[in-house]
Amino acid sequence: SANTPAEAIREYEQMRTKAPLDDAQQYGMALARLQANQPAAAMTDLAPLLQRQPSDIWLQLAMGEAEARAGKKAEADARFEKLIDRAPRNRAVVLTYAQVLGERGDAASGKKAQAILRPLASIASDDPVYQETFGRASDLAGDPIRAGEAHAEAEYLNGRPERALVQLENLKKRTDLDYYA
């Protein structure tokens, strides 16, 4: 019911004064804190939930995001790698990890994001979120042709065919296009 993460946090804190938060409310509080850029507080909220439900994929994803945003890159990567090993074609796992990698903004992270996104291509090619994420990863990885294709596809899938066409026309002007591209 809250319009902002800060309002949601206040609502959960008011609930907590009346009774302890249940697991779903605790998870909601953690997500609100994550969205409010309070990753350390989100980790604190998620830790007891993960102790009770260590195999819950949604809790693992939230904790991985919180760890990454709290500067605990190695812990986040280890958590995401385990999730990728367990579910390499799980849309939520792959997209969340790719977005976390994209937030790092470097070429190595972009290439890693491309690599984890590729196995999903056959089942997610009509997903604009997938295309936008792959485009961002390709931009970071220094692969402007794949980035342009993905951005054009995302525009088309989001109902903007004119912008997709402009994107593709700009790609055709590139001198580094090979025959297949």
Secondary structure in CASP SS format (residue, H / E / C, confidence):
PFRMAT SS
TARGET T0000
AUTHOR 0000-0000-0000
METHOD secondary structure of the structure
MODEL  1
S C 1.00
A C 1.00
N C 1.00
T C 1.00
P H 1.00
A H 1.00
E H 1.00
A H 1.00
I H 1.00
R H 1.00
E H 1.00
Y H 1.00
E H 1.00
Q H 1.00
M H 1.00
R H 1.00
T H 1.00
K H 1.00
A C 1.00
P C 1.00
L C 1.00
D C 1.00
D H 1.00
A H 1.00
Q H 1.00
Q H 1.00
Y H 1.00
G H 1.00
M H 1.00
A H 1.00
L H 1.00
A H 1.00
R H 1.00
L H 1.00
Q H 1.00
A C 1.00
N C 1.00
Q C 1.00
P H 1.00
A H 1.00
A H 1.00
A H 1.00
M H 1.00
T H 1.00
D H 1.00
L H 1.00
A H 1.00
P H 1.00
L H 1.00
L H 1.00
Q H 1.00
R H 1.00
Q C 1.00
P C 1.00
S C 1.00
D C 1.00
I H 1.00
W H 1.00
L H 1.00
Q H 1.00
L H 1.00
A H 1.00
M H 1.00
G H 1.00
E H 1.00
A H 1.00
E H 1.00
A H 1.00
R H 1.00
A C 1.00
G C 1.00
K C 1.00
K H 1.00
A H 1.00
E H 1.00
A H 1.00
D H 1.00
A H 1.00
R H 1.00
F H 1.00
E H 1.00
K H 1.00
L H 1.00
I H 1.00
D H 1.00
R H 1.00
A C 1.00
P C 1.00
R C 1.00
N C 1.00
R H 1.00
A H 1.00
V H 1.00
V H 1.00
L H 1.00
T H 1.00
Y H 1.00
A H 1.00
Q H 1.00
V H 1.00
L H 1.00
G H 1.00
E H 1.00
R H 1.00
G C 1.00
D C 1.00
A H 1.00
A H 1.00
S H 1.00
G H 1.00
K H 1.00
K H 1.00
A H 1.00
Q H 1.00
A H 1.00
I H 1.00
L H 1.00
R H 1.00
P H 1.00
L H 1.00
A H 1.00
S H 1.00
I H 1.00
A H 1.00
S C 1.00
D C 1.00
D C 1.00
P H 1.00
V H 1.00
Y H 1.00
Q H 1.00
E H 1.00
T H 1.00
F H 1.00
G H 1.00
R H 1.00
A H 1.00
S H 1.00
D H 1.00
L H 1.00
A H 1.00
G C 1.00
D C 1.00
P H 1.00
I H 1.00
R H 1.00
A H 1.00
G H 1.00
E H 1.00
A H 1.00
H H 1.00
A H 1.00
E H 1.00
A H 1.00
E H 1.00
Y H 1.00
L H 1.00
N C 1.00
G C 1.00
R C 1.00
P H 1.00
E H 1.00
R H 1.00
A H 1.00
L H 1.00
V H 1.00
Q H 1.00
L H 1.00
E H 1.00
N H 1.00
L H 1.00
K H 1.00
K C 1.00
R C 1.00
T C 1.00
D C 1.00
L C 1.00
D C 1.00
Y C 1.00
Y C 1.00
A C 1.00
END
